[in-house]
Amino acid sequence: MKNIDTLTQEAISLLKSLIETPSFSSEEDQTALLIENWFNQNEIPFKRENNNVWAFNKYFDKNKPTLLLNSHHDTVRPNQAYTNDPFKAIEKDGKLFGLGSNDAGGCLVSLLATFVHFYENQNLSHNIVIVASAEEESSGKNGLNSVLKHLPELDCAIVGEPTLMQLAVAEKGLLVLDVKVKGTASHAAHQNDDNALYKSIPVMEWFKNYKFDKISDVLGPVKMTVTQINAGKQHNVVPSECDLVVDIRVTDRYTNAEILEVVKANVNAEVTPRSMHLNASSIPIAHGLVQAGIALGRTTYGSPTLSDQSVLSCQSLKLGPGETLRSHSADEFIFVNEIVEGVDLYIKILTDFFKL
């Protein structure tokens, strides 16, 4: 079995290759090949569907519960403020620059190294399945959600996203609503008591002021924000409709369906959700994964950002090297030592969790 230092250096080399291979959401075919090559080099059988690649531990036992390790290899498109070549892996001053280095390449390669470390162990309390998934950034239909039907029932999961290797024990879900306020079209010179724009004001005020009763211990309150408004074509015509877009960040105290029910009961408008599957997620502080991290000095917190946790029904922990504030930023980078620490801490946490 390879030692941890060797695995870590191979993981860093893989990350450099991933950075230099464009992998926008739905266009990850070439990085999927790099991940296939990683498994081949480590003599590990794998499966692939679309651009998702996954593998099981060598001594998989259907009588044991299964732990999922997951991170993604797709990226957003680079923003215009880049000064470096986003597709060139530049190592400088202890940093590794490049698109996807922090979100979430560092997490993915650290989890891959961790998986290889435990792959041949016969004494694990859980099976392990690792999924290098696609389309996370776009919440696409051919991402992790499309792989779940091929996997056994999952007991729990670690989702690799940049958390500075602190323990994100809860994550807000997302519910985006298209809200249509209807009125009566007319000439602006005529009296009109059914103006869709005016009727939208109390609707927006409700979204601004309504407070959901249940407050999450970790994530706080549900947050609703009107982010877009569209109505009218010209100055002298009162429009018949006013369209709003509302962004709702849902906590682990509510399902998306419950939030939608409250909105529809209180808003005088047509309300249409864009999707319902991006639910909040959480894991108890008493869970073995969390307790193993706390024993190593890690702290717990709630994450406001969305990840592939939203498509999982099992308890899941968001945990990974890198810092979320660097994600999607110009000249994105991860510290090389963060990857070294990431592999080390993943292995220590799972060693404790597996009772090895």
C-alpha positions in Angstrom: 0.0 0.0 0.0 1.2 3.5 -0.8 2.2 5.7 2.1 0.2 8.9 2.8 3.0 11.2 1.5 3.1 9.4 -1.8 -0.7 9.5 -2.2 -0.7 13.2 -1.3 1.9 14.1 -3.9 0.1 12.0 -6.5 -3.1 13.9 -5.6 -1.4 17.2 -6.1 -0.2 16.1 -9.5 -3.7 15.0 -10.4 -5.0 18.4 -9.4 -2.6 20.2 -11.6 -3.8 18.0 -14.6 -7.4 18.8 -13.7 -6.7 22.5 -13.6 -5.1 22.4 -17.1 -8.1 20.5 -18.5 -11.2 22.6 -19.1 -14.3 21.1 -17.4 -17.2 23.5 -17.5 -20.5 22.0 -16.3 -21.7 19.4 -18.8 -18.3 19.5 -20.5 -16.3 17.4 -18.1 -15.5 14.5 -20.4 -11.8 15.0 -20.4 -11.4 15.4 -16.6 -13.5 12.3 -16.3 -10.8 10.5 -18.3 -8.1 11.8 -16.0 -10.1 10.4 -13.0 -10.5 7.1 -14.8 -6.7 7.0 -15.3 -6.2 7.7 -11.6 -8.3 4.6 -10.8 -6.5 2.5 -13.4 -3.1 3.5 -12.1 -4.2 2.4 -8.6 -5.7 -0.9 -10.0 -9.1 0.0 -8.8 -12.2 -1.0 -10.9 -14.6 1.9 -11.5 -17.9 2.7 -13.3 -18.8 5.7 -15.4 -22.0 7.2 -16.6 -22.0 10.5 -18.5 -19.2 12.3 -16.8 -19.6 10.8 -13.3 -17.0 8.3 -12.2 -17.4 6.1 -9.1 -15.8 3.2 -7.3 -16.3 0.9 -4.3 -13.9 -0.3 -1.7 -12.3 -3.7 -2.5 -14.0 -5.7 0.2 -17.5 -4.3 -0.2 -20.0 -6.1 2.0 -23.7 -5.7 1.4 -24.4 -6.4 5.1 -22.5 -3.3 6.1 -23.7 0.3 5.9 -22.2 2.5 3.2 -20.4 5.8 3.5 -20.3 8.1 0.4 -17.3 10.2 -0.4 -18.2 12.8 -3.0 -16.8 15.9 -4.7 -17.2 17.4 -8.2 -14.8 18.0 -11.1 -16.8 20.5 -13.1 -16.1 24.3 -12.8 -17.8 27.6 -13.5 -16.4 29.7 -16.4 -13.5 32.0 -15.4 -14.5 35.6 -14.7 -13.0 38.5 -16.6 -10.9 39.7 -13.7 -8.3 36.8 -14.1 -4.7 38.0 -14.5 -3.3 34.4 -14.6 -4.2 31.9 -17.3 -7.1 30.0 -15.5 -6.1 26.8 -17.3 -2.5 26.8 -16.2 -1.5 25.2 -12.9 0.9 27.8 -11.4 2.6 26.9 -8.1 3.9 30.0 -6.4 4.6 31.1 -2.8 3.0 27.9 -1.5 -0.2 28.4 -3.5 -1.5 26.4 -6.5 -3.4 28.7 -8.8 -5.9 27.7 -11.5 -9.6 27.4 -12.2 -11.2 24.8 -10.0 -8.2 24.5 -7.7 -10.2 25.5 -4.6 -13.7 24.7 -5.8 -13.5 21.8 -5.6 -10.4 20.2 -7.1 -8.4 20.2 -3.9 -11.3 18.5 -2.1 -11.7 15.9 -4.9 -8.1 14.8 -5.1 -7.8 14.7 -1.3 -10.8 12.4 -1.1 -9.5 10.3 -4.0 -6.2 9.8 -2.0 -8.2 9.0 1.1 -10.2 6.4 -0.8 -7.1 4.7 -2.1 -5.7 4.6 1.5 -8.7 2.6 2.7 -9.4 0.7 -0.5 -7.9 -2.6 0.5 -8.7 -2.5 4.2 -10.8 -5.5 5.2 -11.8 -4.3 8.7 -13.9 -1.2 7.9 -17.1 -0.7 9.8 -18.7 0.7 6.6 -18.4 0.2 2.9 -17.0 3.2 0.9 -18.2 4.5 -2.4 -16.5 7.5 -3.9 -18.2 9.5 -6.6 -16.4 12.1 -8.7 -19.4 13.9 -9.9 -20.3 16.3 -12.8 -22.7 19.2 -13.2 -22.5 20.4 -9.5 -22.1 24.0 -10.4 -25.1 24.0 -12.6 -27.3 21.7 -10.5 -27.6 19.7 -13.7 -29.7 16.5 -14.3 -26.6 14.4 -15.1 -24.7 15.1 -11.8 -24.6 13.2 -8.5 -28.4 12.9 -8.5 -28.3 10.8 -11.6 -25.8 8.3 -10.0 -27.7 7.6 -6.8 -29.9 5.0 -8.5 -26.8 2.9 -9.2 -25.6 3.0 -5.5 -26.7 1.0 -2.5 -28.6 2.7 0.3 -26.3 5.4 1.8 -26.0 5.6 5.5 -24.0 8.9 5.5 -21.7 11.0 3.4 -18.8 13.4 3.3 -19.2 16.0 0.6 -16.0 17.7 -0.3 -16.3 21.4 -0.5 -13.8 24.1 0.7 -14.5 24.5 4.5 -10.9 25.0 5.7 -11.4 21.4 7.0 -13.9 22.7 9.6 -17.2 20.8 10.0 -20.2 22.2 8.1 -22.9 20.2 9.9 -25.8 21.9 8.1 -26.3 23.5 4.7 -29.1 25.7 3.5 -31.3 24.5 0.7 -32.5 26.6 -2.2 -36.0 27.3 -3.5 -36.3 29.7 -6.5 -39.8 31.0 -7.2 -41.3 32.7 -10.3 -44.1 34.9 -9.0 -46.6 36.4 -11.4 -48.8 39.2 -10.1 -51.7 39.8 -12.5 -53.7 43.0 -13.1 -55.5 44.7 -15.9 -53.8 46.4 -18.8 -54.8 50.0 -19.7 -53.7 53.3 -21.0 -51.7 55.2 -18.4 -54.0 58.2 -18.8 -57.0 56.3 -17.5 -57.9 55.4 -13.9 -56.8 51.8 -13.2 -57.3 50.2 -9.8 -56.0 46.9 -10.9 -52.4 47.9 -11.8 -50.1 44.8 -11.6 -47.1 46.9 -10.5 -49.0 48.4 -7.6 -50.4 45.0 -6.7 -46.8 43.7 -6.6 -45.8 46.1 -3.8 -47.6 44.2 -1.0 -46.3 40.9 -2.4 -42.7 42.2 -2.2 -43.4 43.6 1.3 -44.6 40.2 2.4 -41.4 38.5 1.2 -39.4 41.2 2.9 -41.1 41.1 6.2 -42.5 37.6 6.8 -40.7 35.6 9.5 -40.9 31.8 9.6 -41.5 30.5 13.1 -38.9 27.8 13.3 -35.3 28.9 13.7 -32.4 26.5 13.0 -29.8 26.1 15.8 -27.1 26.0 13.2 -28.4 27.9 10.1 -30.6 30.5 11.7 -33.8 31.7 10.0 -35.1 31.1 6.5 -34.1 34.0 4.2 -36.3 35.2 1.4 -35.1 37.8 -1.1 -36.8 39.3 -4.2 -33.9 39.4 -6.7 -35.6 40.3 -10.0 -38.6 42.2 -11.2 -39.9 42.6 -14.8 -43.0 44.4 -16.1 -44.1 46.8 -18.8 -43.0 47.6 -22.4 -43.6 51.4 -22.8 -44.3 54.5 -20.7 -48.0 54.9 -21.5 -49.2 51.4 -21.0 -50.1 49.8 -17.7 -48.9 46.2 -17.9 -51.3 43.3 -17.2 -48.6 41.3 -15.4 -45.6 41.9 -13.1 -43.1 39.1 -12.8 -40.9 38.6 -9.7 -38.1 36.1 -9.0 -37.6 35.2 -5.3 -34.5 33.4 -3.9 -35.3 31.5 -0.7 -32.5 29.9 1.4 -34.2 27.1 3.4 -32.9 25.8 6.7 -33.0 22.2 8.1 -36.2 23.1 10.0 -38.3 23.1 6.8 -38.6 21.2 3.6 -38.9 23.1 0.4 -42.5 21.8 0.1 -43.4 23.3 3.5 -41.9 26.7 2.5 -43.9 26.7 -0.8 -47.1 25.9 1.0 -46.7 28.9 3.3 -45.8 31.2 0.4 -48.9 30.2 -1.7 -51.2 30.7 1.4 -50.0 34.2 1.9 -49.2 35.7 -1.5 -51.9 37.0 -4.0 -50.1 35.8 -7.1 -49.3 32.8 -9.2 -46.3 31.0 -7.6 -44.2 28.5 -9.6 -41.1 26.8 -8.2 -38.2 26.2 -10.6 -37.3 23.1 -8.7 -38.1 21.4 -5.4 -35.1 19.0 -4.9 -32.4 21.4 -3.5 -33.3 20.8 0.1 -31.4 21.8 3.2 -29.3 19.1 4.9 -27.8 18.4 8.3 -26.0 15.9 10.4 -26.3 15.5 14.2 -23.4 16.8 16.3 -23.4 13.3 18.0 -22.8 11.5 14.7 -19.5 9.6 14.6 -18.1 11.6 11.7 -18.7 14.9 13.5 -17.3 13.6 16.8 -14.2 12.3 15.1 -13.6 15.8 13.7 -14.3 17.5 17.0 -11.8 15.2 18.7 -9.2 16.5 16.2 -9.9 20.1 17.2 -12.3 20.9 14.3 -15.1 23.3 14.8 -18.7 23.0 13.6 -20.8 25.6 11.7 -23.7 26.0 9.3 -23.0 26.7 5.6 -25.1 29.2 3.6 -23.9 27.9 0.2 -25.3 25.1 -1.8 -23.6 21.8 -2.8 -24.4 18.3 -3.9 -25.6 17.7 -0.3 -28.9 19.0 -1.5 -29.6 15.9 -3.6 -28.8 13.4 -0.8 -31.4 12.0 1.6 -28.8 10.6 4.0 -27.1 12.5 6.7 -24.1 14.3 5.3 -21.1 16.4 6.4 -19.6 19.1 4.2 -15.8 19.1 4.8 -12.8 19.9 2.6 -9.5 21.8 2.1 -9.6 25.3 0.7 -11.7 28.3 1.6 -15.2 29.0 0.3 -14.5 32.8 -0.2 -11.9 31.9 -2.9 -14.5 29.9 -4.9 -15.5 31.5 -8.3 -13.0 34.3 -7.7 -10.4 35.7 -10.1 -7.0 33.9 -9.9 -8.5 31.2 -7.7 -6.0 29.2 -5.7 -5.5 26.7 -2.9 -2.6 26.4 -0.6 -0.6 23.2 -1.3 -0.4 22.6 2.5 -4.2 22.7 2.6 -4.2 19.6 0.5 -1.6 18.0 2.6 -3.7 18.8 5.7 -6.9 17.7 3.9 -5.6 14.2 3.2 -4.2 13.8 6.7 -7.4 14.9 8.4 -9.7 12.9 6.2 -7.7 9.8 6.9 -7.6 10.5 10.7 -11.4 11.3 10.8 -12.3 8.1 9.0 -9.8 6.0 11.0 -11.6 7.1 14.1 -15.1 6.6 12.4 -14.2 3.1 11.2 -12.9 2.2 14.7 -9.6 1.0 13.2 
